[in-house]
Amino acid sequence: MYWRYLTRAARRCSVHTTSSRTVGWWDHVAPAAKDPINGVTEAFLADPSPYKINLGVGAYRDDKGRPVVLQCVREAEAKIAGSEFLESISASVSTKMVEESVKLVYGKDSDVVKEGRSAGVQALSGTGACRLFAEFQRRFHPESHIYFPDPTWSNHHNIWRDAQIPERTYHYYDPDSKSLDFAALMDDIKNAPDSSFFLLHPSAHNPTGVDPTEEQWREISYQFKVKGHFPFFDMAYQGFASGDLDKDAQAIRIFLEDEHLIGCAQSYAKSMGLYGHRVGCLSILCVDSKQAAAIRSQIQQIARAMYGSPPVHGILLVATILSDPNLKSLWIDEVKIMADRIQRKRTTLRQNLEKLGSSLNWEHITNQLGMFCFSGLTPYQVDRLAKEFHIYMTQDGRISMAGVTTGNVNYLANAIHEVTRSEQETAKILCSISV
């Protein structure tokens, strides 16, 4: 009895001693590195200047710099009012959204649609679709790598890293010509091990705004066929390159013609202005409907373990718009309006820089496509723009053209002209020496 009493007392003492101090479970956890895009927004929000400009975020803004709710979304909201509370409809609506998404990217009359050879699932926007595919790749091709274009969207690296997929890069952008380095790209495709996984941007490449031509896409598709590579397309900006949804899916349609099995991540964050709703789709093309059913079940199981099921409101909006001919036609018109506004701002920014007498070549501003302009500004110049002019963008010089407005484009052009003056002077000296 005495020994049991001492043991209990010792235990009480131990518990009291432990609880009297904080156990250092997380003392070894250091702050994570800031996301380059989120970091831009944080710096912008902390700046009290009335002249500040945010050119970091990749979401559409109107010519006043305000977020936009599309008219097609407003009308879809009215149609579905209250229906998101009916749990029984979520599965059927999700299926409808996936079916319409597959038609949008592969073509409504394609054999893929007619034969049911697409394994598609709803995803948490494009990020979630990429993450689902990365995990699928890890499970069923555990020894594989993923090839990213250099550069690519910064979050691609995070997504495949967390899925424990080793990454490699292939040449894409030539900083000297500010255009596609097609010869080096083709060499990397040819030299990669057979049956490698490649991530491709089908249109409005992020961050460069540089896309291959139709002829170049056909050469890329042919070489993929020769090497047996798997093409995974990240379709985040369908419609934002040309204003035409079908034209922006041309690269994928070319690969489809060449009978590739394809993976594709789609997002409605930008094209429908539904950034906060996280609506996307992952589809993987298969040899037949039986294989599609098997792959779909595996992706659904992965999603179930990650987040259960996505919220229903966003998919109701997308499914309603895509399945209603009038709303879909309205959406297509609105996509064209957004793409045209961005293109006009490209033209205006370039013209303003040229009017200021800049000796630098700014043709790439209008040659590039989509949401982003890869300006060619150096990290030092980007820092100067933030500190001296309250203009914020990522360190690689990527400008979100949606943040350029009639009211700020002149101020932006003057600021860029100012921070690139030393480079202009160097160019003049070199030109005079060569003469």
C-alpha positions as CSV (number, residue, x, y, z in Angstrom):
1,M,0.0,0.0,0.0
2,Y,2.8,2.4,1.0
3,W,4.6,1.8,-2.3
4,R,1.4,2.3,-4.3
5,Y,0.8,5.6,-2.5
6,L,4.4,6.7,-3.4
7,T,3.9,5.8,-7.0
8,R,0.6,7.7,-7.3
9,A,2.2,10.7,-5.6
10,A,5.2,10.6,-8.0
11,R,2.7,10.4,-11.0
12,R,0.8,13.5,-9.7
13,C,4.1,15.3,-9.2
14,S,5.1,14.4,-12.8
15,V,1.8,15.6,-14.2
16,H,2.0,18.8,-12.2
17,T,5.6,19.5,-13.4
18,T,4.7,18.8,-17.0
19,S,1.5,20.9,-17.0
20,S,3.3,23.8,-15.3
21,R,5.3,24.5,-18.4
22,T,4.5,24.6,-22.1
23,V,5.5,21.4,-24.0
24,G,7.6,22.5,-27.0
25,W,5.9,20.4,-29.6
26,W,6.3,23.0,-32.3
27,D,9.5,24.8,-31.3
28,H,11.3,23.4,-34.3
29,V,8.8,24.9,-36.8
30,A,10.1,27.9,-38.7
31,P,8.0,30.4,-40.7
32,A,7.3,29.2,-44.3
33,A,8.7,31.3,-47.1
34,K,6.1,33.8,-48.4
35,D,4.3,32.8,-51.6
36,P,5.6,35.3,-54.2
37,I,2.1,36.3,-55.4
38,N,0.5,36.5,-51.9
39,G,3.5,38.5,-50.8
40,V,2.9,41.1,-53.4
41,T,-0.7,41.5,-52.3
42,E,0.3,41.8,-48.6
43,A,2.8,44.5,-49.5
44,F,0.2,46.3,-51.6
45,L,-2.4,46.2,-48.8
46,A,0.1,47.6,-46.2
47,D,1.0,50.6,-48.4
48,P,-1.1,53.7,-47.5
49,S,-0.3,55.5,-50.7
50,P,-3.4,56.6,-52.7
51,Y,-1.4,56.0,-55.9
52,K,-0.6,52.4,-55.3
53,I,-1.1,49.8,-58.0
54,N,-1.4,46.0,-57.6
55,L,-0.1,44.2,-60.7
56,G,0.4,40.9,-58.9
57,V,-3.0,39.2,-58.6
58,G,-4.1,37.1,-61.6
59,A,-7.8,37.8,-61.2
60,Y,-9.8,40.0,-63.6
61,R,-10.6,43.6,-62.7
62,D,-12.6,46.2,-64.6
63,D,-11.2,49.5,-65.9
64,K,-11.8,51.0,-62.4
65,G,-9.7,48.3,-60.8
66,R,-12.7,46.7,-59.2
67,P,-13.6,42.9,-59.1
68,V,-16.3,42.0,-61.6
69,V,-19.4,39.9,-61.2
70,L,-20.3,38.8,-64.7
71,Q,-23.9,39.3,-65.8
72,C,-24.1,35.6,-66.7
73,V,-23.2,34.8,-63.0
74,R,-25.9,37.3,-61.7
75,E,-28.5,35.6,-63.9
76,A,-27.4,32.1,-62.8
77,E,-27.6,33.2,-59.2
78,A,-31.2,34.2,-59.7
79,K,-32.0,30.9,-61.3
80,I,-30.5,28.7,-58.5
81,A,-31.6,30.8,-55.5
82,G,-32.1,28.5,-52.6
83,S,-31.3,25.3,-54.5
84,E,-27.8,24.9,-53.0
85,F,-29.4,23.8,-49.8
86,L,-30.8,20.7,-51.4
87,E,-28.1,18.2,-50.7
88,S,-29.6,15.6,-53.0
89,I,-28.8,17.6,-56.1
90,S,-25.0,18.0,-55.5
91,A,-24.0,14.8,-57.1
92,S,-26.0,15.3,-60.3
93,V,-25.0,18.9,-60.6
94,S,-21.3,18.0,-60.2
95,T,-21.7,15.4,-62.9
96,K,-23.4,18.0,-65.2
97,M,-20.6,20.5,-64.5
98,V,-17.9,17.9,-65.4
99,E,-19.7,16.8,-68.6
100,E,-20.0,20.4,-69.8
101,S,-16.4,21.1,-68.8
102,V,-15.2,18.2,-70.9
103,K,-17.1,19.5,-73.9
104,L,-15.6,22.9,-73.4
105,V,-12.0,21.7,-73.6
106,Y,-12.2,18.8,-76.0
107,G,-15.1,19.9,-78.2
108,K,-18.8,19.1,-77.8
109,D,-18.7,16.8,-80.9
110,S,-15.4,15.0,-80.1
111,D,-15.3,11.2,-79.9
112,V,-14.1,11.6,-76.3
113,V,-17.5,13.0,-75.4
114,K,-19.5,10.6,-77.5
115,E,-17.7,7.5,-76.3
116,G,-17.5,8.5,-72.6
117,R,-13.7,8.1,-72.6
118,S,-13.0,10.9,-70.1
119,A,-12.5,10.3,-66.4
120,G,-13.6,13.7,-65.0
121,V,-14.2,14.9,-61.5
122,Q,-15.0,18.2,-59.9
123,A,-12.0,19.9,-58.2
124,L,-11.1,22.8,-56.1
125,S,-10.4,25.2,-59.0
126,G,-7.2,24.6,-61.1
127,T,-5.0,24.3,-58.1
128,G,-7.1,21.4,-56.7
129,A,-7.2,19.7,-60.1
130,C,-3.4,19.9,-60.4
131,R,-3.0,18.5,-56.9
132,L,-5.4,15.6,-57.6
133,F,-3.5,14.7,-60.7
134,A,-0.1,15.0,-59.0
135,E,-1.3,12.5,-56.3
136,F,-2.7,10.2,-59.0
137,Q,0.6,10.3,-60.8
138,R,2.4,9.5,-57.6
139,R,0.2,6.5,-56.8
140,F,0.3,4.9,-60.3
141,H,3.6,6.0,-61.7
142,P,5.7,6.3,-58.5
143,E,9.0,6.4,-60.3
144,S,8.1,9.2,-62.6
145,H,9.1,12.9,-62.8
146,I,7.2,16.0,-64.0
147,Y,8.7,18.4,-66.5
148,F,7.7,22.1,-66.0
149,P,8.4,24.9,-68.5
150,D,11.0,27.3,-67.4
151,P,9.4,29.5,-66.1
152,T,6.0,28.3,-65.0
153,W,3.4,29.3,-62.4
154,S,5.2,29.3,-59.1
155,N,2.6,27.1,-57.3
156,H,3.2,24.2,-59.8
157,H,6.4,23.5,-57.9
158,N,4.7,23.4,-54.6
159,I,1.9,21.1,-55.8
160,W,4.1,18.4,-57.3
161,R,6.7,18.7,-54.5
162,D,4.0,18.0,-51.8
163,A,2.9,15.0,-53.9
164,Q,6.6,13.9,-53.7
165,I,7.0,13.9,-57.5
166,P,10.6,14.9,-58.5
167,E,10.6,17.8,-60.9
168,R,12.6,18.8,-63.9
169,T,12.3,21.7,-66.3
170,Y,12.4,22.2,-70.0
171,H,13.4,25.3,-71.9
172,Y,10.5,27.6,-72.8
173,Y,11.2,31.4,-72.6
174,D,14.1,33.2,-74.1
175,P,14.7,36.4,-72.0
176,D,16.8,38.0,-74.8
177,S,14.2,37.9,-77.5
178,K,11.3,37.8,-74.9
179,S,9.7,35.0,-77.0
180,L,9.5,31.3,-77.2
181,D,12.8,29.3,-77.3
182,F,11.3,26.7,-79.5
183,A,14.5,25.0,-80.7
184,A,15.7,24.4,-77.1
185,L,12.1,23.3,-76.1
186,M,12.1,20.7,-78.8
187,D,15.6,19.5,-77.8
188,D,14.5,19.0,-74.2
189,I,11.4,17.0,-75.3
190,K,13.6,14.8,-77.5
191,N,16.2,14.3,-74.8
192,A,13.8,13.5,-71.9
193,P,13.5,9.8,-71.1
194,D,10.7,8.1,-73.0
195,S,7.2,8.2,-71.4
196,S,7.9,11.3,-69.3
197,F,5.2,13.5,-67.8
198,F,5.1,17.1,-69.1
199,L,3.0,20.0,-67.9
200,L,1.9,22.3,-70.7
201,H,0.1,25.6,-70.8
202,P,-2.4,25.4,-73.7
203,S,-2.9,29.2,-74.0
204,A,-2.1,32.4,-72.2
205,H,1.1,30.9,-70.6
206,N,1.6,32.0,-67.0
207,P,3.8,34.0,-66.4
208,T,5.2,34.8,-69.8
209,G,2.1,35.3,-72.0
210,V,4.1,33.5,-74.8
211,D,2.4,30.7,-76.6
212,P,3.5,28.4,-79.4
213,T,1.9,28.8,-82.8
214,E,-0.4,26.2,-84.3
215,E,2.4,24.8,-86.4
216,Q,4.7,24.6,-83.4
217,W,2.0,22.9,-81.3
218,R,1.7,20.3,-84.1
219,E,5.5,19.7,-84.0
220,I,5.4,19.4,-80.2
221,S,2.5,16.9,-80.4
222,Y,4.3,14.8,-83.0
223,Q,7.5,14.7,-80.9
224,F,5.4,13.7,-77.8
225,K,4.0,10.8,-79.9
226,V,7.5,9.7,-80.9
227,K,8.8,9.8,-77.3
228,G,5.6,8.4,-75.7
229,H,5.4,11.4,-73.3
230,F,2.2,12.2,-71.3
231,P,0.9,15.7,-71.8
232,F,-0.8,17.3,-68.8
233,F,-2.5,20.6,-69.7
234,D,-3.2,23.3,-67.1
235,M,-6.0,25.3,-68.6
236,A,-6.5,28.3,-66.3
237,Y,-7.2,31.0,-68.8
238,Q,-9.4,29.6,-71.6
239,G,-10.7,32.5,-73.6
240,F,-8.2,35.1,-72.2
241,A,-5.6,34.7,-74.9
242,S,-7.8,35.3,-78.0
243,G,-11.3,35.9,-76.6
244,D,-12.3,32.7,-78.4
245,L,-12.8,29.6,-76.2
246,D,-12.3,27.1,-79.0
247,K,-9.2,28.8,-80.3
248,D,-7.7,28.9,-76.9
249,A,-8.2,25.1,-76.7
250,Q,-6.5,24.5,-80.0
251,A,-3.4,23.0,-78.6
252,I,-5.4,20.3,-76.7
253,R,-7.5,19.6,-79.8
254,I,-4.3,19.1,-81.8
255,F,-3.1,16.5,-79.3
256,L,-6.5,14.9,-79.4
257,E,-6.3,14.6,-83.2
258,D,-3.0,12.8,-82.8
259,E,-4.7,10.3,-80.4
260,H,-2.8,11.2,-77.3
261,L,-4.2,10.3,-73.9
262,I,-4.3,13.6,-72.1
263,G,-4.8,15.1,-68.7
264,C,-6.3,18.5,-68.2
265,A,-6.9,20.8,-65.2
266,Q,-9.6,23.5,-65.8
267,S,-10.4,26.5,-63.7
268,Y,-13.4,28.9,-63.7
269,A,-11.7,31.3,-61.3
270,K,-10.8,33.8,-64.0
271,S,-13.0,33.1,-67.0
272,M,-16.2,33.3,-64.9
273,G,-14.9,35.6,-62.2
274,L,-15.4,32.9,-59.5
275,Y,-12.0,33.1,-57.8
276,G,-13.5,32.7,-54.3
277,H,-15.8,29.8,-55.3
278,R,-12.9,27.4,-56.2
279,V,-14.6,25.6,-59.1
280,G,-12.6,23.5,-61.4
281,C,-12.4,20.1,-63.2
282,L,-9.8,17.4,-63.6
283,S,-10.2,15.2,-66.7
284,I,-8.0,12.3,-67.9
285,L,-8.6,10.7,-71.3
286,C,-8.8,6.9,-71.4
287,V,-8.8,4.1,-74.0
288,D,-12.4,3.3,-73.4
289,S,-15.3,3.9,-71.0
290,K,-14.4,1.0,-68.8
291,Q,-11.0,2.4,-68.1
292,A,-12.5,5.8,-67.6
293,A,-14.8,4.5,-64.8
294,A,-11.9,2.8,-63.0
295,I,-9.7,6.0,-63.2
296,R,-12.6,8.2,-62.1
297,S,-13.2,6.0,-59.0
298,Q,-9.5,6.3,-58.1
299,I,-9.5,10.1,-58.4
300,Q,-12.7,10.3,-56.4
301,Q,-11.1,8.3,-53.7
302,I,-8.1,10.6,-53.6
303,A,-10.4,13.6,-53.4
304,R,-12.4,12.0,-50.6
305,A,-9.3,11.6,-48.4
306,M,-8.2,15.2,-49.1
307,Y,-11.3,17.2,-48.6
308,G,-14.4,15.1,-48.9
309,S,-16.4,17.0,-51.3
310,P,-16.3,20.6,-52.6
311,P,-18.9,23.3,-51.9
312,V,-22.0,23.1,-54.1
313,H,-22.8,26.8,-54.8
314,G,-20.0,27.4,-57.3
315,I,-20.7,24.2,-59.3
316,L,-24.4,25.2,-59.4
317,L,-23.4,28.5,-61.0
318,V,-21.0,26.9,-63.5
319,A,-23.3,24.0,-64.4
320,T,-26.2,26.4,-64.9
321,I,-24.2,28.7,-67.1
322,L,-22.7,26.0,-69.3
323,S,-25.9,24.0,-69.7
324,D,-28.2,27.0,-70.5
325,P,-27.7,28.1,-74.1
326,N,-28.6,31.7,-73.4
327,L,-26.4,32.0,-70.4
328,K,-23.5,30.3,-72.1
329,S,-23.8,32.6,-75.1
330,L,-23.8,35.6,-72.7
331,W,-20.7,34.2,-70.9
332,I,-18.9,33.8,-74.2
333,D,-19.6,37.4,-75.1
334,E,-18.4,38.5,-71.6
335,V,-15.1,36.5,-72.0
336,K,-14.5,38.3,-75.3
337,I,-15.1,41.7,-73.6
338,M,-12.6,40.9,-70.8
339,A,-10.0,39.6,-73.3
340,D,-10.4,42.7,-75.5
341,R,-10.0,45.1,-72.6
342,I,-6.8,43.4,-71.6
343,Q,-5.5,43.6,-75.1
344,R,-6.3,47.3,-75.3
345,K,-4.4,48.0,-72.1
346,R,-1.4,46.2,-73.7
347,T,-1.5,48.5,-76.7
348,T,-2.0,51.6,-74.5
349,L,0.9,50.7,-72.2
350,R,3.3,50.1,-75.1
351,Q,2.2,53.3,-76.9
352,N,2.8,55.4,-73.7
353,L,6.3,53.9,-73.2
354,E,7.2,54.7,-76.8
355,K,5.8,58.2,-76.6
356,L,8.0,58.8,-73.6
357,G,11.0,58.2,-75.9
358,S,12.1,54.9,-74.4
359,S,14.9,53.4,-76.5
360,L,14.0,50.0,-75.4
361,N,11.9,47.6,-77.5
362,W,8.4,47.1,-76.0
363,E,6.9,45.1,-78.8
364,H,6.7,42.0,-76.5
365,I,3.9,43.8,-74.5
366,T,1.5,43.4,-77.4
367,N,3.0,40.2,-78.8
368,Q,2.3,38.3,-75.6
369,L,-1.2,37.0,-74.8
370,G,-3.6,36.7,-71.9
371,M,-3.7,37.9,-68.4
372,F,0.0,38.5,-67.9
373,C,2.9,40.5,-69.5
374,F,6.4,39.3,-68.8
375,S,7.8,42.7,-68.8
376,G,11.6,42.0,-68.8
377,L,12.0,44.2,-65.7
378,T,14.8,43.0,-63.3
379,P,14.3,42.3,-59.6
380,Y,16.1,45.6,-58.9
381,Q,13.7,47.5,-61.1
382,V,10.7,45.8,-59.6
383,D,12.0,46.8,-56.1
384,R,12.3,50.4,-57.3
385,L,8.8,50.4,-58.7
386,A,7.5,49.3,-55.3
387,K,9.6,51.6,-53.1
388,E,9.5,54.8,-55.2
389,F,6.2,54.5,-57.1
390,H,4.1,52.1,-55.0
391,I,3.7,49.7,-57.9
392,Y,3.7,46.0,-57.0
393,M,4.4,43.0,-59.1
394,T,6.2,39.7,-58.6
395,Q,10.1,39.7,-58.7
396,D,10.3,38.1,-62.1
397,G,8.6,41.2,-63.6
398,R,5.3,39.6,-64.3
399,I,2.6,42.3,-64.8
400,S,-1.1,41.3,-64.4
401,M,-2.6,43.3,-67.2
402,A,-6.0,43.2,-65.5
403,G,-4.6,45.7,-63.0
404,V,-3.8,48.2,-65.7
405,T,-6.5,50.8,-66.1
406,T,-7.2,53.9,-68.0
407,G,-6.6,55.9,-64.8
408,N,-3.2,54.4,-64.0
409,V,-1.6,53.4,-67.3
410,N,0.1,56.7,-67.8
411,Y,1.5,56.7,-64.3
412,L,2.7,53.1,-64.8
413,A,4.4,53.9,-68.1
414,N,6.2,56.9,-66.6
415,A,7.4,54.8,-63.6
416,I,8.6,51.9,-65.9
417,H,10.4,54.5,-68.1
418,E,12.1,56.0,-65.0
419,V,13.4,52.7,-63.6
420,T,14.7,51.5,-67.0
421,R,16.5,54.7,-67.8
422,S,20.0,53.3,-67.0
423,E,19.3,50.3,-69.3
424,Q,18.3,52.7,-72.0
425,E,21.5,54.7,-71.6
426,T,23.5,51.5,-71.9
427,A,21.6,50.5,-75.0
428,K,22.4,53.9,-76.6
429,I,26.1,53.6,-75.8
430,L,26.3,50.1,-77.2
431,C,24.5,51.2,-80.3
432,S,26.9,54.2,-80.8
433,I,29.9,51.9,-80.4
434,S,28.6,49.4,-82.9
435,V,28.0,52.2,-85.4
